[in-house]
């Protein structure tokens, strides 16, 4: 198959890209030409241009020296260059944009799930290492060929047919994270995984065991950043992929409902840890621990999941009518804000949800007027008694028994000098 499908997209690029981005890539192609290198725009930006979708990603690949080219390109937009010599890549960042510049490369996999061995290559070898045909296209940027589509795997046809298709039969064996990416692209673009690719995906689900937990978590985070992540999660459940995270995880009709409520509550995209807490809400404490361990979750995630389950276990007491504000505070103090939100979205008990909202919006921000130093000045020696008195003062303030610094002082003096 010839690498060149002679389709020119210069006018399409100019129409779809912001003017400053278009001017940058034209200038970049001219710099590459002077350096006797060939420069290409690759991957998601090409796919999204052909789909006439907006895109913020700009990835460039050069047949030559990516870092040297990046340093010259930096002058165009007064960009900062961050070079990664080990990988032959560099990142350019300027006031209102950024791009990655990579040296074209070839990859080989020593074993399934291993990170690839990389060596310099051509645009053809660089595209051959991509995950799906719709991401294995490039557009040349050099003058004379500017806008020429490079499409060795007929990805443009798959875009038109709305298909997600791998490049070869060992794709999921080489890198099983592509299973999660296939689901993400399928659902984001409203495509379907092509029939042979779907058979390979089902065949190779077990290969997910060859991938480290943190790499799996990265793919899951990307799904949770999608506009409607439950679509990919439900597809993952349907195909048996979700169970590879933990066999007790489900993405049934409940999940879209609660995810939708989360978006409405936050008027936008909830943070991935909130989605993760909702996804894992029905797991037991032990199962949560297993999931945290498998995905090598950082503290920011593990705390949210552990707190969510801990709050859930207090649902019975939180559901009692007429709970004193001080008791609500005691039950919920110290838990993460995200875990509180997760429970308030899920709980069947209206009373419990209202108590969580009261704590989250009001009670957690209640503080005593007196400080530890104030108590010392009233004659209380430094030690655990100060903490005990401050706690009782807070409880009294929460329950409306004191409302000013003077009333707090009177309460303390009364404790010190009982009648």
Buried (B, 14 or more C-beta within 10 A) or exposed (E): EEEBBEBBBBEBBBEBBEEEBBBBBBBBBBBBBEBEBBBBBBBBBBBBBBBEEEBEEBBBBBBBBBBBBBBBBBEBBEBEBEBEEEEBBBBBEBEEBBBBBBBBBBBEBEEBBEEBEBEBBBBBBBBBBBBBBBBBBBBBBBEEBBBBBBBBBBBBBBBEEBBBBBBEEEBBBBBBBBBBBBBBBBBBBEBEBBEEBBEBBBEBBEBBEBBBBEBBBBBBBBBBBBEBBBBBBBBBBEBEBBBBBBEBBBBEEBBBEBBEBBBEEEEEBBBBBBBBBBBBBBBEEEBBBBBBEBBBBEEEBBBBBBBBBBBBEBBEEBBEEEBEBBBBBBBBEEBBEBBBBBBBBBBEBEBBBBBBBBBBEEBBEBEBBBEBEBBEEEEBEEEEEBEEBBBBBBBBBBEEBBEEEEBBBEBBEEBEEEE
